[in-house]
């Protein structure tokens, strides 16, 4: 059943804190909040964009650094300072003419629960909260910010014969203008 669901995926939606990052926020003396991203997750994200998959990031956060990182990877559907993820999810689906079975959603905590119940393929990192694990079709063996995004994108692209890049680049698109 999991493999059959993977074959239908055309879009990925990710949360930020606890999925694309390890959920730890470093706060500087000036109040700047710093997050750490996994470069292997970045490679998989930019490859999925190049292969034509739709990617959205929905987060309650508002970090300009996060936006820059995601834009540098080629992601244009970046939704920040979101209180309720359901409306954004529905609009993304409409805008890209997707049905639920076409969407893989990766979340890690309670704010992701309602959307995950709607997505065709709800998945989570190894360190997600129990409520999220309970609704996930797949729990990555990788923790948030530690390669869980790469894990799910790689699985989808390999099953759909889209993984092997004939001309891979060491440049993952980081901070392009």
Secondary structure by P-SEA (a helix, b strand, c coil): caaaaaaaccbbbbbccccccccbbbbcccbbbbbbbbaaaaaaaaaaaaabbbbbbbcccccaaaaaaaaaacccccccccccaaaaaaaaaaaaccccccbbbbbccccaaaaaaaccbbbbcccccaaaaaaccccccccccccaaaaaaaaaaaaaccccccccccccccccc
